Amino acid sequence: MTTFTPEQLKANTRLAWERSANGWNRQTPHIHAWLADATAAMLDAARISVGMRVLDIAAGAGDQTLEIARRVGPGGHVLATDISEAILQFAKDHAQHAGLAQVETRVCDAEELNVEEASFDAAVCRLGLMFCPDPLWALRQAQRAVKPGAHVTVLVFSEPQFNPCIGILMSTALHHAGLRPRDPFQPCSLLSLGKPGLLDELYRKAGFTNVSTSRIAAPFRLPSVRDYLDFVRTSASPIMQILGTLEPEAQEAAWAEMEDRLRAFQSPSGWEGPNELLLADGTRPTR
């Protein structure tokens, strides 16, 4: 099995999202609908309100960044960061188009935020922490960035059995690429932080207090399985990384098998893929 250094893992992640940035951005309406409830729960848990300074880590194309900006209002401030310059440019463009001058963007690694200590009233990370080679260090960096008593709140995927579509996509892609099945909890993977109790453990090791983790159902609803696969083809970077090594004909064979297996979630009213997220929250100690 190939072993990568943390620097190589980050470089791979950066390159993958640079390539997927356009597709992810095009899918923003679907992503917004899919994650709307979970995002609202994350912002509520972080106690985000008018006038606050908020750090949005691994912000991507900025869907949740705009929600944060609207909550803090023109008197607040949002710093949106991401490892990919290409995808973060979309966040900047969307904020400017929406007239949200309180949004600032900065290209940086979640493990190397390079922000002033205790300069934010809250920090959030939606579906980004699991891609960090060292999520414990990333949490420590986030804690350092917020003021004593402030919240750091993240969303990640839970266990494989509650995210069956991800399992189908990964297992099919690996099979067609001639690769062995992977540990679903392997570092930097979609489900890497889904193991029961792991997030709480990481938060406590990072020094947070008032640590809590809850589960949120996040079904992905689309008209058909083909709409879901279009989303995956254009924006699901980890799957595309695997299939990108194959010839076009072999890729299409993999997509055909995925479509067949994922059709199990089709109903007369549309396609609904089950997903479950973990919402973790903790506060920086006040002393």
C-alpha positions as CSV (number, residue, x, y, z in Angstrom):
1,M,0.0,0.0,0.0
2,T,1.3,3.4,-0.9
3,T,2.1,5.7,2.0
4,F,1.9,9.4,1.6
5,T,3.5,12.1,3.8
6,P,1.1,14.8,5.2
7,E,2.6,17.3,2.7
8,Q,1.8,14.9,-0.2
9,L,-1.8,14.3,1.1
10,K,-2.3,18.1,1.3
11,A,-0.9,18.6,-2.2
12,N,-3.2,15.8,-3.5
13,T,-6.2,17.4,-1.8
14,R,-5.4,20.8,-3.1
15,L,-5.0,19.5,-6.7
16,A,-8.2,17.5,-6.5
17,W,-10.2,20.5,-5.4
18,E,-8.6,22.8,-7.9
19,R,-9.8,20.4,-10.6
20,S,-13.3,20.0,-9.0
21,A,-13.9,23.6,-8.2
22,N,-16.0,24.5,-11.2
23,G,-18.2,21.4,-10.8
24,W,-18.7,21.9,-7.1
25,N,-19.6,25.5,-7.7
26,R,-22.2,24.6,-10.4
27,Q,-23.8,22.2,-7.9
28,T,-24.2,24.9,-5.3
29,P,-28.0,24.9,-5.4
30,H,-28.2,21.2,-4.8
31,I,-25.5,21.4,-2.1
32,H,-27.4,24.2,-0.4
33,A,-30.6,22.3,-0.3
34,W,-28.9,19.1,0.9
35,L,-27.0,20.7,3.7
36,A,-29.4,23.6,4.7
37,D,-30.6,22.0,7.9
38,A,-27.2,20.8,9.0
39,T,-25.6,24.2,8.2
40,A,-28.2,26.0,10.3
41,A,-27.6,23.6,13.2
42,M,-23.9,24.2,12.9
43,L,-24.3,28.0,13.0
44,D,-26.7,27.7,15.9
45,A,-24.3,25.5,17.9
46,A,-21.5,28.0,17.3
47,R,-23.8,30.8,18.6
48,I,-23.2,32.9,15.6
49,S,-25.0,36.2,15.8
50,V,-25.0,39.9,14.8
51,G,-21.6,41.7,14.9
52,M,-19.4,38.6,15.4
53,R,-16.1,37.8,13.8
54,V,-16.3,34.3,12.4
55,L,-13.6,32.0,10.9
56,D,-15.0,29.7,8.2
57,I,-12.4,26.9,7.7
58,A,-12.3,24.9,4.5
59,A,-15.0,27.2,3.2
60,G,-15.0,25.8,-0.4
61,A,-17.3,27.8,-2.8
62,G,-18.7,29.6,0.2
63,D,-22.3,28.4,0.5
64,Q,-22.2,28.4,4.3
65,T,-20.0,31.5,4.2
66,L,-22.9,33.6,2.9
67,E,-25.2,32.2,5.5
68,I,-22.6,33.2,8.2
69,A,-22.3,36.7,6.7
70,R,-26.0,37.2,6.7
71,R,-26.1,36.2,10.4
72,V,-23.3,38.5,11.5
73,G,-24.6,41.4,9.4
74,P,-22.6,44.3,7.9
75,G,-21.1,45.1,11.3
76,G,-19.6,41.6,11.6
77,H,-16.7,39.9,9.7
78,V,-16.2,36.5,8.1
79,L,-12.8,35.1,7.1
80,A,-13.3,32.2,4.7
81,T,-10.3,30.0,4.2
82,D,-9.5,27.0,2.0
83,I,-6.5,25.1,0.7
84,S,-7.7,25.6,-2.9
85,E,-7.4,29.0,-4.5
86,A,-9.7,28.1,-7.3
87,I,-12.6,27.0,-5.2
88,L,-12.2,29.9,-2.8
89,Q,-12.4,32.4,-5.7
90,F,-16.0,31.3,-6.1
91,A,-16.7,32.1,-2.4
92,K,-15.2,35.6,-3.0
93,D,-17.2,36.1,-6.2
94,H,-20.5,35.0,-4.5
95,A,-20.0,37.3,-1.6
96,Q,-19.3,40.2,-3.8
97,H,-22.3,39.4,-6.0
98,A,-24.5,39.3,-2.9
99,G,-23.1,42.6,-1.6
100,L,-21.6,41.0,1.5
101,A,-18.6,43.3,2.0
102,Q,-18.0,41.7,5.5
103,V,-16.6,38.6,3.8
104,E,-12.8,38.2,3.4
105,T,-11.1,35.2,1.8
106,R,-7.7,33.8,2.4
107,V,-6.0,30.8,0.9
108,C,-4.5,28.7,3.7
109,D,-4.2,25.2,5.1
110,A,-6.6,24.3,7.9
111,E,-3.6,23.1,9.9
112,E,-1.7,26.4,9.3
113,L,-4.3,29.2,9.7
114,N,-1.8,31.9,10.4
115,V,-4.4,34.2,12.1
116,E,-3.9,36.2,15.3
117,E,-4.7,34.3,18.5
118,A,-8.1,34.9,20.0
119,S,-9.2,37.1,17.2
120,F,-12.5,35.4,16.4
121,D,-15.8,35.0,18.2
122,A,-16.4,31.5,16.6
123,A,-15.0,29.1,14.1
124,V,-16.8,26.5,11.9
125,C,-15.8,23.9,9.4
126,R,-18.4,22.2,7.2
127,L,-17.3,18.9,5.8
128,G,-13.6,19.8,5.7
129,L,-12.0,18.5,8.9
130,M,-12.0,14.9,7.7
131,F,-9.6,15.8,4.8
132,C,-6.9,17.0,7.3
133,P,-3.9,14.7,7.7
134,D,-3.8,15.8,11.4
135,P,-7.3,16.8,12.5
136,L,-6.2,17.1,16.1
137,W,-3.7,19.8,15.1
138,A,-6.3,21.5,13.0
139,L,-8.7,21.6,16.0
140,R,-5.9,23.1,18.1
141,Q,-5.3,25.8,15.4
142,A,-9.0,26.6,15.4
143,Q,-9.1,26.8,19.1
144,R,-6.1,29.1,19.1
145,A,-8.0,31.4,16.7
146,V,-11.1,31.9,18.9
147,K,-11.5,33.9,22.1
148,P,-11.8,32.2,25.5
149,G,-15.4,30.8,25.8
150,A,-15.9,30.9,22.0
151,H,-17.2,27.9,20.1
152,V,-15.5,25.7,17.4
153,T,-18.1,23.7,15.6
154,V,-17.6,21.2,12.8
155,L,-19.7,18.9,10.5
156,V,-18.3,15.6,9.2
157,F,-19.8,12.3,7.9
158,S,-20.6,9.6,10.4
159,E,-20.2,5.8,10.0
160,P,-20.3,3.9,6.7
161,Q,-23.6,2.2,7.5
162,F,-25.4,5.5,7.7
163,N,-23.8,6.8,4.5
164,P,-24.4,3.9,2.1
165,C,-24.1,5.9,-1.1
166,I,-20.5,6.9,-0.2
167,G,-19.8,3.2,0.4
168,I,-21.3,2.2,-3.0
169,L,-19.3,4.9,-4.8
170,M,-16.0,4.1,-3.2
171,S,-16.3,0.3,-3.4
172,T,-17.3,0.4,-7.0
173,A,-14.6,2.9,-8.0
174,L,-11.9,0.9,-6.2
175,H,-13.1,-2.4,-7.8
176,H,-13.0,-1.0,-11.3
177,A,-9.6,0.6,-10.6
178,G,-8.2,-2.8,-9.5
179,L,-7.6,-1.6,-6.0
180,R,-8.2,-3.3,-2.7
181,P,-11.1,-2.2,-0.5
182,R,-10.0,0.6,1.9
183,D,-10.5,1.1,5.6
184,P,-13.5,3.5,5.5
185,F,-11.9,5.3,8.4
186,Q,-8.5,5.8,6.8
187,P,-7.0,9.3,7.2
188,C,-8.1,12.1,4.9
189,S,-11.1,10.0,3.6
190,L,-14.7,11.1,3.5
191,L,-15.6,9.0,6.6
192,S,-12.3,9.3,8.4
193,L,-13.8,11.0,11.5
194,G,-17.0,9.0,11.6
195,K,-15.8,6.4,14.1
196,P,-18.0,6.5,17.2
197,G,-16.4,8.6,19.9
198,L,-13.5,9.8,17.8
199,L,-14.6,13.4,17.4
200,D,-15.2,13.8,21.2
201,E,-11.8,12.3,21.9
202,L,-10.1,14.7,19.4
203,Y,-11.9,17.7,20.9
204,R,-10.9,16.8,24.4
205,K,-7.3,16.2,23.4
206,A,-7.3,19.6,21.7
207,G,-8.2,21.1,25.1
208,F,-11.9,22.0,24.5
209,T,-14.5,22.1,27.2
210,N,-18.3,21.5,27.0
211,V,-17.7,19.0,24.2
212,S,-20.7,17.5,22.5
213,T,-21.5,15.5,19.4
214,S,-24.9,14.9,17.8
215,R,-26.2,13.1,14.7
216,I,-28.0,14.9,11.9
217,A,-29.8,13.1,9.1
218,A,-28.9,14.7,5.8
219,P,-30.7,12.9,2.9
220,F,-29.6,14.0,-0.5
221,R,-32.8,14.5,-2.6
222,L,-32.7,14.8,-6.3
223,P,-35.1,13.9,-9.2
224,S,-33.1,10.8,-10.2
225,V,-30.1,8.7,-9.6
226,R,-28.5,10.2,-12.8
227,D,-28.8,13.6,-11.2
228,Y,-26.8,12.3,-8.3
229,L,-24.2,10.8,-10.5
230,D,-23.9,14.0,-12.4
231,F,-23.2,15.7,-9.0
232,V,-20.5,13.1,-8.3
233,R,-18.9,13.3,-11.7
234,T,-18.6,17.1,-11.5
235,S,-17.8,17.7,-7.9
236,A,-17.1,14.6,-5.8
237,S,-13.3,14.9,-5.9
238,P,-12.3,11.7,-4.0
239,I,-14.2,9.5,-6.4
240,M,-12.8,11.3,-9.4
241,Q,-9.3,10.8,-8.1
242,I,-9.8,7.0,-8.2
243,L,-11.5,6.9,-11.6
244,G,-9.2,9.4,-13.1
245,T,-6.6,6.6,-13.6
246,L,-8.9,4.6,-15.9
247,E,-9.5,4.7,-19.6
248,P,-12.8,6.3,-20.6
249,E,-14.4,3.0,-21.4
250,A,-13.5,1.6,-18.0
251,Q,-14.7,4.7,-16.3
252,E,-18.1,4.4,-18.0
253,A,-18.4,0.8,-16.9
254,A,-17.8,1.9,-13.3
255,W,-20.4,4.7,-13.6
256,A,-22.9,2.2,-15.1
257,E,-22.5,-0.2,-12.1
258,M,-22.8,2.7,-9.6
259,E,-26.0,3.8,-11.3
260,D,-27.4,0.3,-11.1
261,R,-26.6,-0.1,-7.4
262,L,-27.7,3.4,-6.4
263,R,-31.1,2.9,-8.2
264,A,-32.1,1.2,-4.9
265,F,-32.8,4.6,-3.5
266,Q,-35.1,5.7,-6.4
267,S,-38.8,6.1,-5.6
268,P,-41.8,7.4,-7.6
269,S,-41.3,10.8,-6.0
270,G,-37.6,11.0,-6.8
271,W,-34.2,9.8,-5.6
272,E,-33.2,10.1,-1.9
273,G,-29.7,9.0,-0.8
274,P,-29.3,8.5,3.0
275,N,-26.6,10.5,4.7
276,E,-25.8,11.1,8.3
277,L,-23.5,13.8,9.6
278,L,-21.9,14.4,13.0
279,L,-22.1,17.9,14.5
280,A,-19.3,18.4,17.0
281,D,-18.9,21.4,19.2
282,G,-16.6,22.6,22.0
283,T,-15.5,25.8,23.6
284,R,-12.1,27.3,24.3
285,P,-11.5,27.3,28.0
286,T,-11.9,30.7,29.7
287,R,-8.8,30.2,31.9
